[in-house]
Amino acid sequence: MAGSQRNTYSVIVSWAKIILPMVALGLLSTVFLFSRQIDPEAAIPFADIDLEERLREQRLSKPNYATTTEDGSALTIVAESAAPVLDGDGGTAENIVARLKRTDGTTIDMSSDSGRIEGTKTLTLTGNVAIDTSDGYKLRSDEMISAMNRTDITSPGPITGTGPFGDLQAGRMHLTVPENQDGILAVFEDGVRLIYTGNSKGSEEQQ
């Protein structure tokens, strides 16, 4: 009886040595079979992202720039975001707010949808550009260019707004502060139209 049990045990062990390796081999083959059927695009849904482009787009959030101009004015520039340009010195920015405060207390507030800074020399504002000064000018244009080392702002295209004397329109504008003088000098050119609303009793349109 004992000899019969030992024989049965030996048979089971012998078959196990054959069957178990075959089962393991089958499972391994199945793993490789399924791995060859995986769709790489489905496995990595973001494979189409241009990683190189992402690396080039080095954006800054809420950048803040401050400097003092040659004439002693304090210039501050804040934007929602900014990125360096690849073809030169400077960068682009979105939702820009800038302030130029002169030593006499006069302030010039500027804002735009976007813009570009050329090194430390010029700030070009584009899209819904607004300039408000503490001495009464509220001006609007599609583009304005401001020097960053002195008080000098130019609108190369049409401009509208109001000034100390009334409502105005012009083809272009140059706003600056003369040397050794206080206050802002604004020069309007090309088809200037002014509706005078100063201390007179009526209104007058000049062209």
LODRENKOL-721657 format. One line per 10 residues: for each residue x negated, y, z of N, C-alpha, C. Coordinates in steps of 0.02 Angstrom, whole numbers. Each point is the difference from the previous one (the first is absolute). Layout:
BEGIN
X:Y:Z:X:Y:Z:X:Y:Z; ...
# end
This chain:
BEGIN
-42:-61:0:42:61:0:-43:62:0; -52:0:42:-45:57:4:-37:8:-65; -19:-57:-31:-36:5:-63:43:30:-55; 65:-16:0:46:28:-50:6:75:8; 4:27:62:5:73:11:-62:35:-24; -59:-34:13:-62:33:-22:-3:4:-76; 26:-53:-33:0:2:-73:46:56:-27; 59:6:31:47:53:-21:-31:69:9; -33:11:57:-33:65:14:-54:15:-52; -38:-52:-19:-53:9:-49:28:19:-68
57:-30:-18:31:15:-64:24:72:-2; 31:23:54:25:69:3:-57:50:-6; -55:-13:36:-58:45:-2:-29:2:-70; -3:-57:-33:-28:-3:-68:42:41:-49; 66:-9:5:44:38:-44:-3:76:15; -6:17:63:-4:71:19:-62:32:-31; -55:-38:-1:-61:27:-29:8:15:-74; 45:-35:-32:11:10:-73:52:55:-12; 56:-4:38:57:44:-13:-14:72:21; -28:10:60:-10:68:26:-45:43:-46
-57:-26:-23:-39:42:-47:37:17:-64; 43:-47:-24:38:14:-61:52:55:13; 32:-2:59:48:53:17:-35:68:5; -58:1:31:-37:62:7:-20:27:-69; -21:-44:-44:-18:21:-67:60:28:-38; 57:-32:10:61:25:-33:19:70:24; -4:11:66:16:66:27:-48:54:-26; -64:-18:-4:-50:47:-25:13:18:-73; 19:-49:-39:16:12:-71:60:46:-6; 50:-9:44:60:42:-1:-18:73:14
-45:11:48:-21:68:16:-31:34:-60; -44:-34:-35:-32:29:-59:50:11:-56; 49:-44:-7:50:6:-51:41:63:9; 23:12:62:40:60:14:-42:63:-6; -64:-3:18:-42:60:-3:-10:23:-72; 0:-47:-48:-8:19:-70:63:32:-28; 58:-9:34:63:28:-25:16:68:30; -43:28:43:13:65:32:-11:55:-51; 47:47:-4:-6:57:-45:-40:55:36; -59:17:-23:-41:50:34:35:67:6
40:19:-51:34:64:2:55:0:53; 33:-59:8:53:-4:51:-31:-4:69; -59:-30:6:-32:-6:65:-27:66:25; -21:46:-47:-26:65:20:41:54:-36; 55:21:29:44:48:-34:-32:67:-14; -55:17:35:-32:65:-11:-61:-7:-44; -5:-55:-39:-59:-10:-41:-6:52:-56; 56:31:-20:-1:48:-54:-24:69:23; -9:11:64:-22:65:25:-71:13:-23; -12:59:-26:-67:18:-22:-40:20:61
-38:-48:28:-37:15:60:-54:52:-12; -28:-1:-60:-52:49:-15:28:71:1; 62:7:-26:32:66:1:15:22:71; 20:-47:42:13:16:71:-64:24:34; -55:-31:-15:-63:20:31:-20:70:-23; 14:17:-63:-17:66:-25:44:54:31; 61:-17:18:47:48:26:-8:7:76; -49:38:20:-15:10:71:38:61:25; 60:-9:24:42:55:21:-8:14:75; 4:64:16:-1:22:69:69:23:20
20:-14:61:65:21:25:-8:60:46; 40:52:-13:0:61:40:-70:33:5; -34:11:-56:-65:33:5:7:73:20; -50:26:33:0:70:25:-68:31:-15; 2:57:-35:-62:34:-19:2:71:28; -56:23:28:-3:68:27:-68:29:-15; -2:64:-18:-62:34:-14:9:76:10; -55:35:-1:1:74:3:-28:26:-65; 37:46:-31:-21:27:-65:-55:53:9; -27:22:-56:-53:49:1:23:67:29
64:16:-7:26:62:27:27:-7:71; -14:-57:32:18:-10:70:70:-28:12; 36:-16:-53:67:-28:8:-4:-74:20; 50:-23:37:4:-70:21:48:-37:-46; -26:-51:-34:40:-39:-47:10:-70:27; 63:-21:4:17:-68:20:44:-32:-54; -13:-64:-15:38:-37:-50:20:-67:30; 64:-15:-2:26:-64:24:41:-32:-56; -5:-66:-8:38:-35:-51:29:-64:29; 49:-27:-34:29:-64:21:-48:-57:-15
-34:4:-58:-49:-50:-18:-49:31:-49; -59:-31:-6:-50:24:-46:-43:-58:-24; -30:8:-59:-42:-52:-28:-57:33:-40; -60:-29:2:-55:28:-39:10:-11:-75; -27:43:-41:2:-10:-72:-63:-38:-21; 7:-39:-54:-56:-42:-22:-45:36:-49; 25:56:-29:-38:33:-53:-32:66:23; -8:10:65:-30:62:22:3:9:75; -18:60:22:-1:16:71:68:29:21; 29:-27:51:65:25:24:50:-56:6
65:18:-2:51:-50:7:69:28:-15; 50:-44:0:69:19:-10:38:-9:65; 56:36:7:38:-3:62:75:8:-16; 41:-24:47:73:4:-7:28:40:59; 53:39:-15:35:40:51:-49:41:41; -26:51:-32:-52:42:29:30:60:36; -27:15:58:17:61:37:-67:33:19; -8:64:-20:-63:35:14:15:69:30; -45:24:41:6:67:29:-67:36:-2; 2:63:-23:-59:43:0:15:58:47
-38:4:54:10:53:50:-60:46:-1; 12:64:-15:-53:48:-5:-17:31:68; -57:33:2:-23:30:63:46:56:23; 37:32:-47:46:54:20:68:-27:23; 8:-66:1:62:-31:23:48:-18:-56; -15:21:-62:42:-17:-57:-4:-75:-14; 56:-31:-14:1:-71:-15:31:-14:-68; -25:-51:-34:27:-23:-63:14:-75:7; 63:-19:-3:20:-70:6:15:-27:-69; -28:-58:-16:9:-31:-66:24:-72:8
40:-23:-47:22:-70:1:15:-23:-71; -4:-66:-12:14:-28:-66:12:-74:6; 28:-29:-54:12:-72:-2:-66:-39:-5; -48:28:-37:-63:-35:-10:-54:51:-14; -61:-24:-8:-55:46:-14:-65:-36:-7; -51:40:-14:-68:-28:-10:-51:48:30; -47:-28:36:-55:39:30:-63:-13:-39; -32:53:-24:-62:-5:-37:-57:15:48; -28:-52:30:-55:10:48:22:43:58; -36:54:11:18:49:51:12:69:-32
18:0:-64:6:64:-37:71:21:-13; 41:-45:-28:68:19:-19:51:-52:20; 61:25:13:57:-42:15:54:16:-52; 17:-49:-40:52:9:-51:64:-32:24; 52:41:8:65:-24:23:47:-9:-60; 37:-55:-2:45:-13:-55:66:-28:26; 55:20:-33:66:-26:17:33:37:58; 51:40:-15:37:37:51:-48:39:47; -44:38:-30:-49:37:39:34:61:32; -13:9:64:29:57:37:-56:36:38
2:67:-3:-46:41:39:40:52:37; -8:1:66:32:49:43:-53:37:39; 1:67:-4:-50:40:35:33:38:57; -40:17:49:26:35:59:20:72:-15; -22:27:-57:20:69:-17:55:3:-52; 38:-55:-8:63:6:-37:6:-33:-67; -51:-36:-24:6:-33:-64:23:-73:9; 50:-19:-40:23:-69:-4:1:-19:-73; -49:-38:-22:-11:-13:-71:6:-74:-16; 25:-16:-61:10:-68:-21:-27:-9:-71
-34:-57:-12:-28:-14:-66:-11:-75:-7; -16:-22:-61:-15:-71:-12:-72:-16:16; -43:50:-1:-71:-12:12:-33:64:28; -42:-8:49:-40:54:26:-69:-27:18; -50:42:-11:-70:-19:13:-27:47:53; -25:-29:55:-26:39:56:-74:-15:9; -40:53:6:-70:-10:19:-2:-22:73; -51:-40:16:-6:-25:68:-56:35:39; -35:45:-34:-54:36:33:15:75:8; 59:22:-22:20:70:7:75:5:-10
29:59:11:71:10:-10:12:19:-73; 20:-49:-41:9:10:-72:46:-54:-26; 61:19:-19:51:-47:-23:26:23:-67; 5:-47:-48:23:16:-68:56:-47:-20; 51:29:-31:52:-40:-32:-9:9:-75; -25:-50:-37:-12:8:-71:64:-1:-43; 55:-20:30:63:-3:-36:54:42:32; 62:-7:-24:56:42:25:8:-6:76; 21:55:29:9:3:72:62:41:16; 36:-20:52:59:37:23:-5:8:75
40:46:26:0:8:73:23:69:21; -17:16:61:17:65:28:-63:29:32; -2:67:0:-55:36:31:26:55:44; -45:41:26:22:55:44:48:49:-33; 0:2:-68:41:50:-35:60:-31:-34; 6:-67:-4:58:-29:-32:-15:-67:-33; 48:-22:-43:-7:-63:-35:-42:10:-63; -39:-51:-17:-45:9:-58:-9:-65:-39; -19:9:-62:-20:-54:-45:-61:23:-39; -43:-46:-17:-60:18:-39:-27:-62:-34
-41:13:-52:-30:-55:-37:-60:-30:37; -32:39:42:-56:-24:41:-13:49:56; -43:-22:47:-12:41:60:-71:-12:25; -28:52:30:-65:-6:34:7:33:69; -10:-38:52:8:24:68:-69:-2:35; -20:57:26:-65:2:33:1:54:54; -56:6:35:-8:53:50:-63:39:-19; 7:64:-18:-59:40:-19:-51:3:57; -63:4:-19:-54:2:50:7:62:44; -10:-10:64:2:53:51:70:32:5
52:-38:-18:68:25:7:43:-52:35; 52:25:33:48:-44:32:61:-10:-45; 36:-54:10:60:-12:-39:-16:-36:-66; 53:-24:-32:-6:-40:-60:17:42:-61; -39:-7:-53:13:33:-64:24:-53:-49; 62:7:-25:28:-46:-49:9:36:-66; -31:-26:-53:4:29:-67:41:-48:-44; 55:26:-28:44:-40:-44:-7:25:-71; -2:-48:-48:-10:18:-71:46:-42:-44; 5:22:-64:37:-36:-52:75:-3:13
35:49:-26:73:1:5:26:8:71; -29:47:37:20:9:69:70:31:4; 42:-30:41:67:27:12:9:8:75; 19:60:21:8:15:71:69:30:12; 37:-29:44:63:29:24:-15:33:67; -4:66:-1:-22:37:59:54:-1:53; -16:-24:59:47:-1:56:-32:31:63; -44:48:-12:-36:32:55:45:47:39; -25:58:16:38:48:41:48:42:-40; 7:-16:-66:48:38:-40:70:-25:13
50:43:-18:70:-18:12:25:-51:-50; -28:1:-59:23:-46:-52:-54:-49:-18; 12:-36:-55:-49:-48:-25:-20:22:-70; -62:-13:-17:-27:20:-64:-40:-57:-30; 10:-13:-64:-38:-53:-34:-53:32:-44; -61:-21:8:-56:24:-40:-28:-57:-40; -22:15:-61:-27:-52:-43:-63:25:-33
# end
